Amino acid sequence: QVQLVESGGGLVQAGGSLRLSCAASGLTFSNYMGWFRQPPGKEREFVAAITWSGSKIYYTHSVSGRFTISRENAKNTVYLQMNSLKPEDAAVYYCAAGGRGGDVTLRLSYDYWGQGTQVTVSS
């Protein structure tokens, strides 16, 4: 049984930083892992993705230069370092794992999802 467990969310002031972690268990293979977020009252949106080897990394434009995705395969863990946080970054952040290929920015490309972790940014 595959489980993805996010941690590291919380309350931070604008301009601050947080690091999210996603620990995967029962996952034998995934081409890529990603982070999505869902602001209150809005659709879940793509944030960042990384291939298994780490050779390809993708970011949505609004976080490029502020967020960094990385993975530690020996620990089956993917991270999202978030710096210079803005109030508009506030959302529930979800980790996802995918192996079917396709556009990594799309939710349908992912097979497994975590339960989410709340990030709140105060202005």
PyMOL CGO cylinders between C-alpha atoms (Angstrom):
from pymol import cmd
from pymol.cgo import CYLINDER

trace = [
    CYLINDER, 0.00, 0.00, 0.00, 1.41, 3.33, -1.07, 0.3, 1, 1, 1, 1, 1, 1,
    CYLINDER, 1.41, 3.33, -1.07, 1.41, 6.16, 1.42, 0.3, 1, 1, 1, 1, 1, 1,
    CYLINDER, 1.41, 6.16, 1.42, 2.61, 9.70, 1.00, 0.3, 1, 1, 1, 1, 1, 1,
    CYLINDER, 2.61, 9.70, 1.00, 2.84, 11.71, 4.21, 0.3, 1, 1, 1, 1, 1, 1,
    CYLINDER, 2.84, 11.71, 4.21, 3.48, 15.44, 4.12, 0.3, 1, 1, 1, 1, 1, 1,
    CYLINDER, 3.48, 15.44, 4.12, 4.87, 17.44, 7.01, 0.3, 1, 1, 1, 1, 1, 1,
    CYLINDER, 4.87, 17.44, 7.01, 6.37, 20.83, 7.66, 0.3, 1, 1, 1, 1, 1, 1,
    CYLINDER, 6.37, 20.83, 7.66, 3.40, 23.09, 7.13, 0.3, 1, 1, 1, 1, 1, 1,
    CYLINDER, 3.40, 23.09, 7.13, 2.50, 25.84, 9.54, 0.3, 1, 1, 1, 1, 1, 1,
    CYLINDER, 2.50, 25.84, 9.54, 2.05, 29.54, 10.07, 0.3, 1, 1, 1, 1, 1, 1,
    CYLINDER, 2.05, 29.54, 10.07, 4.74, 31.91, 8.85, 0.3, 1, 1, 1, 1, 1, 1,
    CYLINDER, 4.74, 31.91, 8.85, 4.99, 35.63, 8.30, 0.3, 1, 1, 1, 1, 1, 1,
    CYLINDER, 4.99, 35.63, 8.30, 5.26, 37.01, 4.80, 0.3, 1, 1, 1, 1, 1, 1,
    CYLINDER, 5.26, 37.01, 4.80, 8.87, 36.88, 3.69, 0.3, 1, 1, 1, 1, 1, 1,
    CYLINDER, 8.87, 36.88, 3.69, 9.57, 33.85, 5.82, 0.3, 1, 1, 1, 1, 1, 1,
    CYLINDER, 9.57, 33.85, 5.82, 10.46, 30.28, 4.89, 0.3, 1, 1, 1, 1, 1, 1,
    CYLINDER, 10.46, 30.28, 4.89, 9.15, 26.78, 5.37, 0.3, 1, 1, 1, 1, 1, 1,
    CYLINDER, 9.15, 26.78, 5.37, 10.36, 23.40, 4.23, 0.3, 1, 1, 1, 1, 1, 1,
    CYLINDER, 10.36, 23.40, 4.23, 7.81, 20.76, 3.40, 0.3, 1, 1, 1, 1, 1, 1,
    CYLINDER, 7.81, 20.76, 3.40, 8.67, 17.08, 3.40, 0.3, 1, 1, 1, 1, 1, 1,
    CYLINDER, 8.67, 17.08, 3.40, 6.89, 14.17, 1.79, 0.3, 1, 1, 1, 1, 1, 1,
    CYLINDER, 6.89, 14.17, 1.79, 7.81, 10.68, 2.94, 0.3, 1, 1, 1, 1, 1, 1,
    CYLINDER, 7.81, 10.68, 2.94, 6.77, 7.87, 0.62, 0.3, 1, 1, 1, 1, 1, 1,
    CYLINDER, 6.77, 7.87, 0.62, 6.27, 4.28, 1.67, 0.3, 1, 1, 1, 1, 1, 1,
    CYLINDER, 6.27, 4.28, 1.67, 5.25, 1.27, -0.36, 0.3, 1, 1, 1, 1, 1, 1,
    CYLINDER, 5.25, 1.27, -0.36, 6.26, 3.07, -3.54, 0.3, 1, 1, 1, 1, 1, 1,
    CYLINDER, 6.26, 3.07, -3.54, 8.33, 0.78, -5.71, 0.3, 1, 1, 1, 1, 1, 1,
    CYLINDER, 8.33, 0.78, -5.71, 8.72, 3.14, -8.61, 0.3, 1, 1, 1, 1, 1, 1,
    CYLINDER, 8.72, 3.14, -8.61, 7.71, 6.61, -9.66, 0.3, 1, 1, 1, 1, 1, 1,
    CYLINDER, 7.71, 6.61, -9.66, 8.93, 8.57, -12.63, 0.3, 1, 1, 1, 1, 1, 1,
    CYLINDER, 8.93, 8.57, -12.63, 8.35, 11.84, -10.89, 0.3, 1, 1, 1, 1, 1, 1,
    CYLINDER, 8.35, 11.84, -10.89, 7.02, 13.41, -7.75, 0.3, 1, 1, 1, 1, 1, 1,
    CYLINDER, 7.02, 13.41, -7.75, 5.28, 16.69, -7.48, 0.3, 1, 1, 1, 1, 1, 1,
    CYLINDER, 5.28, 16.69, -7.48, 3.81, 19.28, -5.19, 0.3, 1, 1, 1, 1, 1, 1,
    CYLINDER, 3.81, 19.28, -5.19, 0.41, 20.82, -5.73, 0.3, 1, 1, 1, 1, 1, 1,
    CYLINDER, 0.41, 20.82, -5.73, -1.49, 23.32, -3.64, 0.3, 1, 1, 1, 1, 1, 1,
    CYLINDER, -1.49, 23.32, -3.64, -5.09, 24.25, -3.12, 0.3, 1, 1, 1, 1, 1, 1,
    CYLINDER, -5.09, 24.25, -3.12, -5.88, 27.74, -1.88, 0.3, 1, 1, 1, 1, 1, 1,
    CYLINDER, -5.88, 27.74, -1.88, -9.20, 28.24, -0.09, 0.3, 1, 1, 1, 1, 1, 1,
    CYLINDER, -9.20, 28.24, -0.09, -12.09, 28.14, -2.53, 0.3, 1, 1, 1, 1, 1, 1,
    CYLINDER, -12.09, 28.14, -2.53, -9.86, 27.43, -5.52, 0.3, 1, 1, 1, 1, 1, 1,
    CYLINDER, -9.86, 27.43, -5.52, -8.80, 24.49, -7.65, 0.3, 1, 1, 1, 1, 1, 1,
    CYLINDER, -8.80, 24.49, -7.65, -5.76, 22.43, -6.84, 0.3, 1, 1, 1, 1, 1, 1,
    CYLINDER, -5.76, 22.43, -6.84, -2.82, 23.76, -8.82, 0.3, 1, 1, 1, 1, 1, 1,
    CYLINDER, -2.82, 23.76, -8.82, 0.61, 22.59, -9.81, 0.3, 1, 1, 1, 1, 1, 1,
    CYLINDER, 0.61, 22.59, -9.81, 3.59, 23.96, -7.89, 0.3, 1, 1, 1, 1, 1, 1,
    CYLINDER, 3.59, 23.96, -7.89, 6.68, 21.89, -8.71, 0.3, 1, 1, 1, 1, 1, 1,
    CYLINDER, 6.68, 21.89, -8.71, 7.80, 18.47, -9.90, 0.3, 1, 1, 1, 1, 1, 1,
    CYLINDER, 7.80, 18.47, -9.90, 11.01, 16.48, -10.05, 0.3, 1, 1, 1, 1, 1, 1,
    CYLINDER, 11.01, 16.48, -10.05, 11.95, 13.32, -11.92, 0.3, 1, 1, 1, 1, 1, 1,
    CYLINDER, 11.95, 13.32, -11.92, 13.28, 10.26, -10.15, 0.3, 1, 1, 1, 1, 1, 1,
    CYLINDER, 13.28, 10.26, -10.15, 16.86, 11.07, -11.10, 0.3, 1, 1, 1, 1, 1, 1,
    CYLINDER, 16.86, 11.07, -11.10, 16.44, 14.73, -10.30, 0.3, 1, 1, 1, 1, 1, 1,
    CYLINDER, 16.44, 14.73, -10.30, 17.59, 15.59, -13.79, 0.3, 1, 1, 1, 1, 1, 1,
    CYLINDER, 17.59, 15.59, -13.79, 14.41, 17.45, -14.66, 0.3, 1, 1, 1, 1, 1, 1,
    CYLINDER, 14.41, 17.45, -14.66, 12.69, 19.95, -12.43, 0.3, 1, 1, 1, 1, 1, 1,
    CYLINDER, 12.69, 19.95, -12.43, 9.60, 21.99, -13.14, 0.3, 1, 1, 1, 1, 1, 1,
    CYLINDER, 9.60, 21.99, -13.14, 8.07, 24.99, -11.39, 0.3, 1, 1, 1, 1, 1, 1,
    CYLINDER, 8.07, 24.99, -11.39, 5.01, 27.03, -11.89, 0.3, 1, 1, 1, 1, 1, 1,
    CYLINDER, 5.01, 27.03, -11.89, 5.93, 30.57, -12.79, 0.3, 1, 1, 1, 1, 1, 1,
    CYLINDER, 5.93, 30.57, -12.79, 4.69, 32.16, -9.58, 0.3, 1, 1, 1, 1, 1, 1,
    CYLINDER, 4.69, 32.16, -9.58, 7.10, 30.19, -7.38, 0.3, 1, 1, 1, 1, 1, 1,
    CYLINDER, 7.10, 30.19, -7.38, 10.13, 30.02, -9.66, 0.3, 1, 1, 1, 1, 1, 1,
    CYLINDER, 10.13, 30.02, -9.66, 13.14, 31.54, -7.90, 0.3, 1, 1, 1, 1, 1, 1,
    CYLINDER, 13.14, 31.54, -7.90, 11.52, 31.27, -4.48, 0.3, 1, 1, 1, 1, 1, 1,
    CYLINDER, 11.52, 31.27, -4.48, 10.74, 27.56, -4.10, 0.3, 1, 1, 1, 1, 1, 1,
    CYLINDER, 10.74, 27.56, -4.10, 13.11, 24.63, -4.55, 0.3, 1, 1, 1, 1, 1, 1,
    CYLINDER, 13.11, 24.63, -4.55, 12.06, 21.02, -4.99, 0.3, 1, 1, 1, 1, 1, 1,
    CYLINDER, 12.06, 21.02, -4.99, 14.50, 18.24, -4.21, 0.3, 1, 1, 1, 1, 1, 1,
    CYLINDER, 14.50, 18.24, -4.21, 14.43, 14.56, -3.41, 0.3, 1, 1, 1, 1, 1, 1,
    CYLINDER, 14.43, 14.56, -3.41, 16.42, 12.11, -1.38, 0.3, 1, 1, 1, 1, 1, 1,
    CYLINDER, 16.42, 12.11, -1.38, 15.79, 8.71, -2.91, 0.3, 1, 1, 1, 1, 1, 1,
    CYLINDER, 15.79, 8.71, -2.91, 17.58, 6.80, -0.17, 0.3, 1, 1, 1, 1, 1, 1,
    CYLINDER, 17.58, 6.80, -0.17, 14.93, 8.13, 2.22, 0.3, 1, 1, 1, 1, 1, 1,
    CYLINDER, 14.93, 8.13, 2.22, 12.07, 8.04, -0.29, 0.3, 1, 1, 1, 1, 1, 1,
    CYLINDER, 12.07, 8.04, -0.29, 11.48, 11.67, 0.55, 0.3, 1, 1, 1, 1, 1, 1,
    CYLINDER, 11.48, 11.67, 0.55, 10.83, 14.75, -1.53, 0.3, 1, 1, 1, 1, 1, 1,
    CYLINDER, 10.83, 14.75, -1.53, 11.16, 18.28, -0.19, 0.3, 1, 1, 1, 1, 1, 1,
    CYLINDER, 11.16, 18.28, -0.19, 9.83, 21.69, -1.05, 0.3, 1, 1, 1, 1, 1, 1,
    CYLINDER, 9.83, 21.69, -1.05, 11.88, 24.56, 0.31, 0.3, 1, 1, 1, 1, 1, 1,
    CYLINDER, 11.88, 24.56, 0.31, 9.74, 27.67, 0.23, 0.3, 1, 1, 1, 1, 1, 1,
    CYLINDER, 9.74, 27.67, 0.23, 11.41, 31.05, 0.68, 0.3, 1, 1, 1, 1, 1, 1,
    CYLINDER, 11.41, 31.05, 0.68, 10.12, 34.62, 0.49, 0.3, 1, 1, 1, 1, 1, 1,
    CYLINDER, 10.12, 34.62, 0.49, 6.62, 33.39, 1.18, 0.3, 1, 1, 1, 1, 1, 1,
    CYLINDER, 6.62, 33.39, 1.18, 3.72, 35.59, 0.20, 0.3, 1, 1, 1, 1, 1, 1,
    CYLINDER, 3.72, 35.59, 0.20, 0.13, 35.62, 1.45, 0.3, 1, 1, 1, 1, 1, 1,
    CYLINDER, 0.13, 35.62, 1.45, -0.97, 34.21, -1.90, 0.3, 1, 1, 1, 1, 1, 1,
    CYLINDER, -0.97, 34.21, -1.90, 1.14, 31.11, -1.23, 0.3, 1, 1, 1, 1, 1, 1,
    CYLINDER, 1.14, 31.11, -1.23, -1.23, 30.13, 1.58, 0.3, 1, 1, 1, 1, 1, 1,
    CYLINDER, -1.23, 30.13, 1.58, -2.88, 26.83, 0.73, 0.3, 1, 1, 1, 1, 1, 1,
    CYLINDER, -2.88, 26.83, 0.73, -3.05, 23.17, 1.55, 0.3, 1, 1, 1, 1, 1, 1,
    CYLINDER, -3.05, 23.17, 1.55, 0.01, 21.63, -0.06, 0.3, 1, 1, 1, 1, 1, 1,
    CYLINDER, 0.01, 21.63, -0.06, -0.18, 18.11, -1.46, 0.3, 1, 1, 1, 1, 1, 1,
    CYLINDER, -0.18, 18.11, -1.46, 2.55, 15.72, -2.43, 0.3, 1, 1, 1, 1, 1, 1,
    CYLINDER, 2.55, 15.72, -2.43, 1.95, 13.38, -5.36, 0.3, 1, 1, 1, 1, 1, 1,
    CYLINDER, 1.95, 13.38, -5.36, 3.73, 10.54, -7.10, 0.3, 1, 1, 1, 1, 1, 1,
    CYLINDER, 3.73, 10.54, -7.10, 3.30, 9.54, -10.71, 0.3, 1, 1, 1, 1, 1, 1,
    CYLINDER, 3.30, 9.54, -10.71, 4.64, 7.02, -13.16, 0.3, 1, 1, 1, 1, 1, 1,
    CYLINDER, 4.64, 7.02, -13.16, 2.35, 7.02, -16.14, 0.3, 1, 1, 1, 1, 1, 1,
    CYLINDER, 2.35, 7.02, -16.14, 4.08, 9.85, -17.95, 0.3, 1, 1, 1, 1, 1, 1,
    CYLINDER, 4.08, 9.85, -17.95, 2.48, 12.86, -19.54, 0.3, 1, 1, 1, 1, 1, 1,
    CYLINDER, 2.48, 12.86, -19.54, 2.36, 16.45, -18.47, 0.3, 1, 1, 1, 1, 1, 1,
    CYLINDER, 2.36, 16.45, -18.47, 3.71, 16.62, -14.91, 0.3, 1, 1, 1, 1, 1, 1,
    CYLINDER, 3.71, 16.62, -14.91, 1.78, 19.84, -14.29, 0.3, 1, 1, 1, 1, 1, 1,
    CYLINDER, 1.78, 19.84, -14.29, -1.53, 18.00, -14.57, 0.3, 1, 1, 1, 1, 1, 1,
    CYLINDER, -1.53, 18.00, -14.57, -3.20, 16.23, -11.65, 0.3, 1, 1, 1, 1, 1, 1,
    CYLINDER, -3.20, 16.23, -11.65, -4.25, 13.33, -13.85, 0.3, 1, 1, 1, 1, 1, 1,
    CYLINDER, -4.25, 13.33, -13.85, -0.59, 12.42, -14.41, 0.3, 1, 1, 1, 1, 1, 1,
    CYLINDER, -0.59, 12.42, -14.41, -0.27, 11.37, -10.77, 0.3, 1, 1, 1, 1, 1, 1,
    CYLINDER, -0.27, 11.37, -10.77, -1.31, 8.08, -9.24, 0.3, 1, 1, 1, 1, 1, 1,
    CYLINDER, -1.31, 8.08, -9.24, -0.88, 8.70, -5.53, 0.3, 1, 1, 1, 1, 1, 1,
    CYLINDER, -0.88, 8.70, -5.53, -1.56, 11.66, -3.27, 0.3, 1, 1, 1, 1, 1, 1,
    CYLINDER, -1.56, 11.66, -3.27, -0.81, 12.63, 0.28, 0.3, 1, 1, 1, 1, 1, 1,
    CYLINDER, -0.81, 12.63, 0.28, -3.35, 14.02, 2.71, 0.3, 1, 1, 1, 1, 1, 1,
    CYLINDER, -3.35, 14.02, 2.71, -1.99, 17.56, 2.53, 0.3, 1, 1, 1, 1, 1, 1,
    CYLINDER, -1.99, 17.56, 2.53, -0.36, 19.99, 4.91, 0.3, 1, 1, 1, 1, 1, 1,
    CYLINDER, -0.36, 19.99, 4.91, -1.60, 23.49, 5.64, 0.3, 1, 1, 1, 1, 1, 1,
    CYLINDER, -1.60, 23.49, 5.64, 0.58, 26.50, 4.93, 0.3, 1, 1, 1, 1, 1, 1,
    CYLINDER, 0.58, 26.50, 4.93, -0.62, 29.84, 6.28, 0.3, 1, 1, 1, 1, 1, 1,
    CYLINDER, -0.62, 29.84, 6.28, 1.17, 33.08, 5.48, 0.3, 1, 1, 1, 1, 1, 1,
    CYLINDER, 1.17, 33.08, 5.48, 0.35, 36.17, 7.49, 0.3, 1, 1, 1, 1, 1, 1,
    CYLINDER, 0.35, 36.17, 7.49, 0.81, 39.61, 5.98, 0.3, 1, 1, 1, 1, 1, 1,
]
cmd.load_cgo(trace, "trace")
